[in-house]
Amino acid sequence: MLITLCYLYLWARWGHGPAALVRTTVQQLRASRCSFTFCRATAQPRGARVCLSRGGRVFCVGESQSIDDLNKWALFLVSPFILEAEHIAFVTESIWVQGDTLQRPSSSSETIVKWSDCCLPLACRPGDPYQLIARASVDDFSKLGVAFLEDRLQVANGLIPQKIVSVHLHDSALKELKDQASDTPAQLLEPQPEPSVEGKPELEAMEHVGREDHQVLGSAPTPGQGGAPGGEPAGESDRGVGSVEHCHLHLSSCHECLELENSTIESVKFASAEDIPDLPYDYSSGLEGIAHDLCPKREQRRVNLTGKAPNILLYVGSDSQDALDRLQQVQSALADCVDTNCYTLYHLPLESALRDPWPDNCLLVVIATRESIPEDLSRRFMAYLSQGGKVLGLSSPFTLAGFQVTRKAALQDTVQSLVFCKADWSQVRLSVLSSGCVYEGGPGEPLSLGKLQGHLDNKDEDRLIVQVPFGTRGGEAVLCQVHLELPPSSPVVQTQEDFNLLKSSNFRRYEVLKEILTTLGLSCDAKHVPALTPLYLLSAAEEIRDPLMQWLGKHVDAEGVIKSSKLSLKFVSSYTSEIEVTPSAIPVVTDIETFSSENFNFEIYQQNLQTKKLGKVILFAEVTTTTMSLLDGLMFEMPQEMGLIAIAVHQTQGKGRGRNAWLSPVGCALSTLLVSIPLRSQLGQRIPFVQHLMSLAVVEAVRSIPGYQDINLRVKWPNDIYYSDLMKLGGVLVNSTLMGETFHILIGCGFNVTNSNPTICINDLITEYNKQHGAELKPLRADYLIARSVTVLEKLIDTFQDEGPNGVLPLYYKYWLHSAQQVRLGSAEGPKVWIVGLDDSGFLLVHQENGEVVTVHPDGNSFDMLGNLIIPKQP
């Protein structure tokens, strides 16, 4: 109970100050798998016991913290990797501070402790806070902790430590480190940083440069740049660190402490942080750590060849509201191009840009202000370029010698056709929003241009994008006078026609932006595939919950598993991290009390599902491979009245027709619905109509909402959902199996609801409609629209079964794209035909020039909207 008094006794016994107390505590208790935390007193972990307090910071001991998955961490690969028995693994959380908020170490330079001198980094996760996993000996870990308590710990690059917490690395995490490390032999590297504009930085043990896949914190700040925290303490993070088990704290091996505890008065229950006195520090008893003069080259998952911190700084000029809006726009555009787990985007205010040592701590500066650049700041940007820096100018007056920015009022905020030349000399043509300025020859010696160039497709071929190498150290700038940072929905875009042009080129806008960022040294590779998550078994109606569980009890094996040819579903009452989730073996959690999701509101789904059968039993996953495979083992067994549906937030292997893949990021409504259709029924004799009914159901689900009837959502034969006749935003995939007298049909459906990029989504159409008509329609949710779509589908199926095709075709023709459309068959030189409609089986009827009406089957053909062709599907 009186554990704090024990530690005070230890300090009195050894008399060497907090260093010895911390070291002894760690040595005594580390075998018990508890966790040691150094943090601000206000950020003390719940339930932890404070052992030492100094200057508003505490050292405390609490429940074990663990890391079992390094999937979201960028690894510093060191070979051979061994976490020896005497080593401690720990996480350091830091924040990046600029300007006046950057405090200096309070102690003299002789007592500064560099983080990298006391440990070996294993992995990092950029963000706020910036997290680092490292290993250290007990002595070095204690030294780091005491330095933190004494406000003498220096990390690097303006990173200010907020918390140090020891963690237990599970075997799976250690295996991942070993596997990654075994791929590339470790090498020794002598860091040789170039001098910066601010002066030559110190050599830093964490600085390293490699040939590929590198991301590191980079060079150390000059003396006086790092040290004390300069802001609010970081809250307890849940990013990769979780509570595993409670460990009772007791110095069972210290008889003197037990005697001391037993002799204390019983009225003292515990000692709070306020009760613990600050202890004097004995500098002569400091722990001697091992400083590393050489650092192994560490290869990682991301590209950073400079050895600098993975920071992208965004300069937008003054602090006006217009500038802050522009900052948000630039951040959003860049975050869609680069992995924010790899790079960190920071605002660079004017004062910080003029004063702080940012040139040593960033990979790229983005200048995105329409305001004139102060002369002293312009000189600083030029000095940064001369030292090998990279600059991206977005609709900014910033330019280099040999160029000048010339205004052309006729071009301002207009949509223009741009021809962009990539690094491989290939060209991209797209519609862009012009800033109203162009680049022309100017005073000064002309600079040689790089390969990236962009000019308008007009008589003057006005130059809007230039790549300019600068200096002898690899400096480079790409300057743009097109609004690559603005989405088509920007208020600057005034007309529907301009919106359509820009949305049609939105994918190519990102292609150009990624080409520029890649040329400037950033990685725009695909982001990490998210880890698979367990399924949750939910029931939208209380009356089917008990029958459902009874059915499961009869059909699972002794281990609670239902197997199919594609995967195994293991039904469990609750999920823990020890249960593995793989593409072929997925746990299904049956306790709905534990279910919660930021992206799927079950109550909204329940309220808007108005069906008799369909969609009543839900298999929900945050992340899965494809919803089409989740129902494989249940579709032939589960009673029809239970209405099974699989819903996911994110698919990693979404499927389309044939060999097509369906990209399915967050914001897309993803589901696979099980429908049973009697063979001897109206729809059973016309199964191709199922895909048409599902596409129609999605469109009707939106356009039947009061006020939303004019949202220009359409169906395209045979299985697509379109915005007008311009862009696809959804599709349907149907797999049917006939068993006996019943078709068992899986209807896979995915459509974009909130994910604007890189193409278009339903909420984009709503936003544009509001802008054009002065309306205030609210954005829609994926869970809401899935429920409405299933409800509409059931009504359409019932109507079809009662009345046949004529019962649904009038509504289908109301929303489809092809009435009286003239197309060619096979190729641009193929026979000309006119689309008539659908035949009795759901196939496309076309009228040939010779007067003959023929049928085109969806299984063998695809409709090319851009070329107005009906073409054979590729095998």
Secondary structure, 3 states (H helix, E strand, C coil): CCHHHHHHHHHHHHCCHHHHHHHHHHHHHHHHCCEEEEEEHHHCCCCCEEEEEECCEEEEEECCEEECCCCCCEECECCCCCCCCCEEEEEEEEEECCHHHCCCCCCCHHHCEEHHHCCEEEEEECCCCEEEEEEEEHHHHHHHHHHHHCCCEECCCCEEEEEEEEEEECHHHHHHHHHHHHHCCCCEECCCCCCECCECCCCCCCCCCCCCCCCCCCCCCCCCCCCCCCCCCCCCCCCCCEECCCCCCCCCCCHHHHHHHHHCCCCCCCCCHHHCCCCCCCHHHCCCCCCCCCEECCECCCCCCCCCCCEEEEECCCCCHHHHHHHHHHHHHHHCCCCCCCCEEEECCHHHHHHCCHHHHCCEEEECCCCCCCHHHHHHHHHHHHCCCEEEEECCCCCCCCEEEEECHHHCCCEEEEEEECCCCCEEEEEEEECCEEEEECCCCCCCCCCCEEEECCCCCCEEEEEEEECCCCEEEEEECECCCCCCCCCCCCCHHHHHHHHHCHHHHHHHHHHHHHHCCCCCCCCCCCCCCCEEEEECCHHHHHHHHHHHHHHCCCCCEEECCCCEEEEECCCCCCCCCECCEEEEECCHHHCCCCCCCHHHHHHHCCCCCCCCEEEEEEEECCHHHHCCCCCCCCCHHHCEEEEEEEECCCECCCCCECCCCCCEEEEEEEEEEECCCCCCCCCCHHHHHHHHHHHHHHHCCCCCCCCCEEEECCCEEEECCCEEEEEEEEEEEEECCEEEEEEEEEEECCCCCCCCCHHHHHHHHHHHHCCCCCCCCHHHHHHHHHHHHHHHHHHHHHHCHHHCHHHHHHHECCCCCEEEECCCCCCEEEEEEECCCCCEEEEECCCCEEEECCCCEEEECCCCEEEECCC
